[in-house]
């Protein structure tokens, strides 16, 4: 168990990271449209994917059981 007494295999941390990344990109979209008049959705998608890369990998490792093994050694 980690912080919040949830199993490392829980998808809740990944969902929260995705929610935070989406909220950040929505704010970026709002700012870009109001200041520049256009939105670079490719850059936002790139940022979103980069933000979720490590949380996704850690979640996959935890769900496969490899994270527990790595933390014990």
C-alpha positions in Angstrom: 0.0 0.0 0.0 1.1 3.5 -0.8 -0.2 6.9 0.2 -4.0 6.9 0.7 -4.1 3.2 1.6 -4.7 2.2 -2.0 -3.1 -0.8 -3.7 -0.4 0.1 -6.2 -2.5 -1.8 -8.7 -5.3 0.7 -8.4 -6.2 2.7 -11.6 -7.2 5.7 -9.5 -3.8 7.4 -9.5 -3.6 7.1 -13.3 -7.1 8.4 -13.7 -6.3 11.4 -11.4 -3.1 12.1 -13.5 -5.2 12.0 -16.7 -7.8 14.3 -15.2 -5.1 16.8 -14.1 -3.3 16.6 -17.5 -6.7 17.2 -19.3 -7.5 20.2 -17.0 -4.1 21.7 -17.7 -4.5 21.3 -21.5 -7.9 22.8 -21.3 -6.5 25.8 -19.6 -3.7 26.0 -22.2 -6.4 25.8 -24.9 -8.3 28.6 -23.4 -5.2 30.8 -23.1 -4.1 30.1 -26.6 -7.5 30.9 -28.1 -7.8 34.1 -26.1 -4.2 35.4 -26.7 -3.3 33.9 -30.2 -6.7 33.3 -31.7 -5.8 29.7 -32.5 -5.0 26.5 -30.7 -2.1 24.1 -31.5 -3.9 20.9 -30.6 -0.9 18.8 -31.7 1.2 20.4 -29.1 -1.5 19.8 -26.5 -1.7 16.2 -27.4 2.0 15.9 -27.2 2.1 17.4 -23.7 -0.8 15.2 -22.6 1.0 12.0 -23.8 4.3 13.1 -22.2 2.5 13.9 -18.9 0.9 10.5 -18.7 3.9 8.4 -19.9 5.5 7.7 -16.5 2.3 7.3 -14.6 1.1 4.8 -17.2 4.3 2.8 -17.2 4.3 2.6 -13.4 0.7 1.5 -13.4 1.4 -1.2 -16.0 4.4 -2.4 -13.9 2.4 -2.4 -10.7 -0.5 -4.3 -12.3 1.9 -6.9 -13.8 3.5 -7.5 -10.4 7.0 -6.4 -11.6 6.9 -3.2 -9.6 6.6 -5.1 -6.3 9.6 -7.3 -7.3 11.7 -4.3 -8.2 10.9 -2.5 -4.9 11.8 -5.5 -2.8 15.4 -5.7 -4.2 
